[in-house]
């Protein structure tokens, strides 16, 4: 990938970070959303998006559980 790609990804990340701050502030002040609820909703939605992405690419999402070493590492993080 070219250097322009990485610069674009960094700029996009900064852009979305800023938009997230503005929208979070609006939700906290005007709609009275709790930070816990917003964090849970964001994590849930991002997990669904990642699952859909992996299904569209026809990737086996359970492949990581085949190795006992990987399964142990994942379970230790719970």
N, C-alpha and C positions, 0 to 999 in steps of 0.2 A: 504494500500500500504506500501511496505517496505521502509526502510531508503535508500536502494540502489536506489530505483526508484527516490526519491527526489534528491539525489546527482547526478544521471544521468541527470535529467531534468535541474538542475542548471548548470551542466557542458555543456549540450547541448545549453542552453541559452547563456552562455558565449561564446561558440564557434561560434554560429550564430551572436552574437553581434560583434565579431572580424571580421568575414567574411564580415558582412555588412559594417563595417568601411573601409575595404580595397577596396571593390567593389565601394562604394560611392566615395572614393578618386579617383579611376580610372575614374569613370564617370564624375566627376567634372573637372579633369585635362585634360584628353585625348579626351573626346567626347563633352565637354562643355555643360553638362546638368545642368540646374538650380536646386537649392535645393527645390524650390517650386514644380517643376515638379516631382522630385523624391519622395517627400513626398506624393503628390497626387497619383502617380502611386502605391506606396507601400500600401497606405490605400485602394485604389480601389481593388488591387489584393487580399489583405488580407480579405476584405469584401466578395469578390466572393468565396474565399476558405472557409470561414465560412458558407456561404449560401449553398454551395455544401455539406459540412460536415453535416449540419443540415438536408438537404434533404435526404442524404443517410441514416441518422439515423431515418428518418421519423418523425422528430419533427415539430410541428406546430410553424412556426416562427412568426405568428400573434397573438399568445396566450397572449402576454404581453399587447396587446391593448384592451383586453376584460374588464380589470378593469379601471374604470375612474381615480382612484388614480394613477395607473401606467402610464396611458396615459398623465395625467397632468405633472407628473415628467419628462417623456420623452420630451414632448413639451416644457417644461421650459428650457431644455438643448439646444434647437435649436438656 
